[in-house]
Amino acid sequence: MYLNCTDEYHRNELETLGWELTVCNSLADEKSSCRRALKNPVSFGEALYRFLETLLPMKGIVRVIEVGGGHGNLMADFVRLNPELKPAMIDISPALLALQREALQGRDVEFVHGDFYDFPDEKLISYELAIFNENLGDFPAVCDITASDIAHGATRGNRIIEEIARDFAKYNFPVPDLPYFNYNIGAVRVIERLCAAGIPYIYVSEHSCEARLPDELAGFLNVCADGNPRAIRLYGHVEYTVRFSHLETVARHYGYAVRRGCFADFLPVKWTDELHFIVHSKSAKEEHEIIRQFIEDLYTYEYLVLT
Ligand SMILES: C[S@@+](CC[C@H](N)C(=O)[O-])C[C@H]1O[C@@H](n2cnc3c(N)ncnc32)[C@H](O)[C@@H]1O
């Protein structure tokens, strides 16, 4: 059993997200080929804001906290669409926080350099909306756990195993029928903190290990979603896909209503003949591979909106 962490990488090594093209960043450029694949070819932040408007009273919200805002593209769209917003941007990476300052120049924004876990509860409770986009997989994951660890956790003399065993008992998480499995302990702690702080509206998203492809796409796209968080090896760090049913259970435990879905809900694909060809042909042309990866992401990234 071991704990996978990315904090040192984000704090000390990361200079740009160029290595890991998030869905948000892949839609930032107006001329990007990914935008052309959408029914409504807009930026990620705009599509998400319009979607949240259908679920939340966005016009009445002022205090929003975004944790891990990357290049700041999402929040730049949010403040453009709603200039009343007063965001706080919390990021463990000094390099990315600097990019966020640039993207949000001239706006009334608070920037906080640090780990979300060190952000004080007294401040957290003051926000009306919390945003964690495409980053829960960066938070710690415990790997290679056994069913026996869960059953005998309290007697193992290991703080992390005790903590996991407590979580499984408290939330009645099913014990996977696998010799070894992984657990998103960091993402669970994030949802617990946000819910315990009573933030009225919460949006989180990440690469899911429980994603389902629509029948017509299954077989053409490469989706591994067996319910066990999977390692994604990236430059300088490893992150894990997220078991969203655990996060959903935690949120319901705290009395939140849960809306769960995938990015394609608010970024619907424009299924032209060209796009059908790109998905079905498995063509190796670079642009086609980028678009295929993007479409895959639209169905394998899940979100939760908690109210
Ligand atoms: C994969 S990037 C996602 C960036 C952006 N939200 C997007 O969708 O493009 C992960 C972000 O989370 C930040 N991050 C990772 N762990 C963090 C932590 N413990 N506390 C605060 N920020 C963190 C990273 O520095 C980075 O900005």
Ligand as a Chemical Component Dictionary entry (heavy atoms), coordinates in Angstrom:
data_LIG
# 
_chem_comp.id                   LIG 
_chem_comp.type                 NON-POLYMER 
_chem_comp.pdbx_formal_charge   0 
_chem_comp.three_letter_code    LIG 
# 
loop_
_chem_comp_atom.comp_id 
_chem_comp_atom.atom_id 
_chem_comp_atom.alt_atom_id 
_chem_comp_atom.type_symbol 
_chem_comp_atom.charge 
_chem_comp_atom.model_Cartn_x 
_chem_comp_atom.model_Cartn_y 
_chem_comp_atom.model_Cartn_z 
_chem_comp_atom.pdbx_ordinal 
LIG C1  C1  C 0  -4.861 19.598 -14.123 1  
LIG S1  S1  S 1  -4.731 21.229 -13.546 2  
LIG C2  C2  C 0  -6.385 21.817 -13.905 3  
LIG C3  C3  C 0  -6.364 23.262 -14.222 4  
LIG C4  C4  C 0  -7.686 23.921 -14.583 5  
LIG N1  N1  N 0  -8.672 23.780 -13.528 6  
LIG C5  C5  C 0  -8.199 23.433 -15.910 7  
LIG O1  O1  O 0  -9.257 22.793 -15.918 8  
LIG O2  O2  O -1 -7.553 23.690 -16.926 9  
LIG C6  C6  C 0  -4.697 21.054 -11.788 10 
LIG C7  C7  C 0  -4.690 22.352 -11.006 11 
LIG O3  O3  O 0  -4.888 22.082 -9.622  12 
LIG C8  C8  C 0  -3.829 22.709 -8.858  13 
LIG N2  N2  N 0  -3.662 21.915 -7.621  14 
LIG C9  C9  C 0  -3.286 20.617 -7.531  15 
LIG N3  N3  N 0  -3.262 20.228 -6.237  16 
LIG C10 C10 C 0  -3.647 21.304 -5.495  17 
LIG C11 C11 C 0  -3.822 21.520 -4.096  18 
LIG N4  N4  N 0  -3.606 20.555 -3.210  19 
LIG N5  N5  N 0  -4.227 22.756 -3.678  20 
LIG C12 C12 C 0  -4.453 23.748 -4.580  21 
LIG N6  N6  N 0  -4.298 23.590 -5.918  22 
LIG C13 C13 C 0  -3.914 22.384 -6.375  23 
LIG C14 C14 C 0  -2.670 22.713 -9.833  24 
LIG O4  O4  O 0  -1.625 23.575 -9.481  25 
LIG C15 C15 C 0  -3.391 23.115 -11.120 26 
LIG O5  O5  O 0  -3.674 24.503 -11.165 27 
# 
loop_
_chem_comp_bond.comp_id 
_chem_comp_bond.atom_id_1 
_chem_comp_bond.atom_id_2 
_chem_comp_bond.value_order 
_chem_comp_bond.pdbx_ordinal 
LIG C1  S1  SING 1  
LIG S1  C2  SING 2  
LIG S1  C6  SING 3  
LIG C2  C3  SING 4  
LIG C3  C4  SING 5  
LIG C4  N1  SING 6  
LIG C4  C5  SING 7  
LIG C5  O1  DOUB 8  
LIG C5  O2  SING 9  
LIG C6  C7  SING 10 
LIG C7  O3  SING 11 
LIG C7  C15 SING 12 
LIG O3  C8  SING 13 
LIG C8  N2  SING 14 
LIG C8  C14 SING 15 
LIG N2  C9  SING 16 
LIG N2  C13 SING 17 
LIG C9  N3  DOUB 18 
LIG N3  C10 SING 19 
LIG C10 C11 SING 20 
LIG C10 C13 DOUB 21 
LIG C11 N4  SING 22 
LIG C11 N5  DOUB 23 
LIG N5  C12 SING 24 
LIG C12 N6  DOUB 25 
LIG N6  C13 SING 26 
LIG C14 O4  SING 27 
LIG C14 C15 SING 28 
LIG C15 O5  SING 29 
# 
